Amino acid sequence: MAEAVHTQLSSGVELAVLELPHRRAVASEIRMLTGVVNEPGDKLGLAHLVEQSLDKGTQNHSGRELQDAFDEIGSGVNSWCGKQSSGFTSLCLPEYFGRSMELHSEFLRTPTFPQESCDVAIELARQELMALEDDAQGLADKHIGMQAMGPLLGRHTIGETDTLATITRDDFESFWRSNYCSGRMQVSVAGPMSLAQVQDVIEKQFSGFGDQSQTHRDSIPVEFNPVTTHHHKETEQEHMVIALRGVPKSEADYSTARLLMGVLAGGMSARLFTEVREKLGLVYWVGGWQEHPRGAGLMYFGASTTPERCAKTYETMLAELVRVGVDLTQEEVDRARTGIEVRSDIRGDVTRALCSEMADDLMHFGQPVSRALKLERLKNISVGDVKQFCEKYIKDAPRSVVTLGPKALES
């Protein structure tokens, strides 16, 4: 597979292109380096609302007309809002790439934020927050995010009911004007197009789009709070999340953390599943995952159990987290590594996935990193490397814990 090419355009856009001459479709991802961390403290949820409303009307088209224009080229746009960036992804045939970027440029550069669309976006966000109250695991995740990352990085994407009530159409426009510009744009493209072809299109569509200076690429410190808190909720289950400090994607130890998470939570043969669920029957769900704000990393381990088994589940999970650094086997490491490689081969061969991975690389490494290099780093990790990582980041490490349900965790 060809290597991605990375360049800085005169328009201010940072561009990465992976030319795949034998593919039929072109995948693109535009990341605007703005997210929930850029919201005013009394307007939480605003970044998400703006991302949802950009394509609901422009200076030239209504939202319906814009959608019809995307449909005419068999394309569309999916969007999301994160902590430090907002993304706009698309897939189209190469002959329509120019038109697709023209439409993206239109709604990113000339949104009108119709009042009705703003009202609908706010109402939908309110409904999402109401639905979250019926999602106990989602609520636990929300609480641990704030507790483990702090009041800035730990903000919930949807915001809060009281802050949503203060947001006006003028706030939509003000946030867009302050945060959307070419200097904050990272564009990744994968498919049968050369760098020169893509560059011509991007320069044409985004030249002169606001501030061109390269800003908002710094990391934000995680404010890790090593406490245990309980959030009462009358449910039949008890949900818990344990958070530990991890490492950024940009550090060498990230590959070791990735392998360790495979050992602990990579599938039905992983330690947490076999020891906590299959052997002891303590939980109906147990798992682990990582989260990576730019320049930081956190490891999470969650479980859903009954109130009566909450303390035993917690003790068992802690014991397994420590034990893996003592009696880890080569077989476990090899199995976890194979699982990661297989998932990478299956998912990583999809054009859209290659584009998304390249966009992540720009965010965390400042440049594309080949999949081959990432897998090579995994292959070089030994059992001893994983044990050393556990000694440093798990054994006796401060932990932030949240439980949610009818019973507090017994000390």
TAKALIN-V380646 format. One record per run of one state. SS is the DSSP state (h for helix, s for strand, l for the rest). FROM is the first residue (numbers start at 1). LEN is the number of residues. Records with the same first field share a line. If there is no record, write none. Layout:
SS->FROM-LEN / FROM-LEN
//
This chain:
l->1-4 / 9-5 / 20-5 / 33-3 / 39-7 / 59-3 / 73-5 / 82-4 / 110-1 / 112-3 / 133-3 / 154-7 / 165-4 / 180-2 / 192-3 / 207-21 / 233-4 / 246-8 / 266-5 / 280-5 / 292-6 / 328-2 / 349-2 / 365-6 / 380-3 / 394-5 / 406-6
s->5-4 / 14-6 / 25-8 / 57-2 / 62-1 / 78-4 / 86-8 / 111-1 / 185-7 / 228-5 / 237-9 / 285-7 / 298-9 / 399-7
h->36-3 / 46-11 / 63-10 / 94-16 / 115-18 / 136-18 / 161-4 / 169-11 / 182-3 / 195-12 / 254-12 / 271-9 / 307-21 / 330-19 / 351-14 / 371-9 / 383-11
//
